[in-house]
């Protein structure tokens, strides 16, 4: 967590909205909470991976919509827009990165690396979106675009190397 980030009171984990937005507590990690929070998507992925791609994507869209509310609510309580501890956006972003890829540990690792790369690097227009959009939608949307970049790249790799 950055040196200037406001500490998160652990008591927030007792509230379901904050428990989810903080990635089931993974957002409290002292270092790289976004990366640790991304791992919170794995149990959800294991529950969802057998769905047809369109149903998986529909669930992902619903989790995105839920995230707009969750992340906005926690940001208001913390008084910080897109606090590093708010990681539901990473959870959903990673899940959406994995739409329509084979259920295999190698694809999970590749998706994780690509999603984190785009989420951290923030190539155009992700950086502009991250700076320009506010509230829960702003917190969620830049990660959605990072997931789209990672997912498209994975589909290209699948097409040429599978």
N, C-alpha and C positions, 0 to 999 in steps of 0.2 A: 504494500500500500504506500502511496506517495507520502512524503513527509508532511505535506500540508493537508492531507485528508483528515476530516473529522473522524475521531474514533467512533465505532459503532457499539452502542451498549448491547451486550449479549442478551439482555432481557427482550430485545426486539424479536428474537427467535421464538418467543412464546406466542406470537401473533401469527396466524396462518399467512396473511398477506406478506409480511416481512420475512417469514421463514422461506417462502417461495422466492421472493425477489432477491434474497441473499443466498440463493442456491443451496437451501437446506443447511446453511451454516458455512458452506465453502467460501463464501464471500468474506468471511472473517479471517481468512488466511493472511498472515503477516506479510508474505511476499507473493507477488503475482496472483492476486485473487481472481483475476479474469481467467487465467490459465487453469487454476485449480477449479474454479467454478465451471469451466467448460466440461470437466470430467463428471460433474453432477448429471450431465445429460446421458451418460452411459446406461444407468438402470432404466431410464425412460426409453432409450433406443432399444434395449433388449425386450422391453414390453411391446414395442411398436413395429419392430423390423419385419415381422411376417405379414403385415398389412400390404394390400396392393398399393403401388406408388401413389395413386390418386387419393386413397384414403389416408395414407401416411402424410401426404402434403396437406390434406384438409385438417388433420389433427394439428399439424405444424402451424397452419394459419390460425387455428383456434388458440393455440398456445401463444402465438404472437399477439393476438388481440387481448388475451388475458394479461400478457406481459406489459402492454401499454398501461393498463390499470395498475398492476402490481408495482412496476418500476416507478411510475408517477407518484403513487402513494408513499412509497419508501423514501423517494427523493424529497418529498414535501416534509416528511417527519424528520429527516436528517438535515434538511435545509441546504442540501448540496445537490445540484443537478449532476446526474450521472456519477455518483459517488463510486469509487473503485470497488466497493463491497457489493454493489448491486450487480449481480451476475446472471439474472434470469435471461438477459439479452444474449449472453454467451451460451447458455443452455439451449435456448431455442435456435440460435444461429447454428450451433453445431448439429442439432437435430436436422435442421433444414439442409445443411451441407450434405447429409447422408441420404437424401431422397434418391431412390432408384440406383443405389450402388449395391454390389453383392455383399451378403452378410459374411464377412471374412475379416479377421483382425487386421490384415494389411490395409484394407480400405478404411477401417476405423482410424488407424494411425495416420494414413495419408490425409484423410478428411480433417483430422485434428490439426495436423501440421499446417495444411493449407488454410483452414479457417483461422487459426491463430495468426498465421503470417499476414493475411489480409486484414484481420481485425487490428493488429498492432501496427502494421505498415500504413494502413489507411490510404491506398492509392485513390486517385480521383475517381469518382466524386465522394468517396467515403469520408475523407477528411472534411470536406465542405459540409456534408450532411451532419457530421458529428458536431461541428461548430455552429451550424445554423439552425438546426431543429431543436426545440426545447420540449420539456415535459416527457411523459412516458413514451409518446410516439418517437420523439427524438432519440431517447435512450435505446429503443428497440430497432429503429429503422437503419442506422448505420451498420448494425450487426447483420440485419437482413441482407443488405447489399454485399457485405463481406461473405456471407454464406452463399449468395448467388454467384459471386466470382469463384469461390472454391468449388461449388457444385458444377459449374460449367466446365472448369478445368478438369475435374474428375470425370465428367462425361466424355470429354475429348480424349483423356487417357484411356478410358474404357473402350472407346471406339477404335483407337489405333493399336492398343496393346493387349487386348483381351483375346 
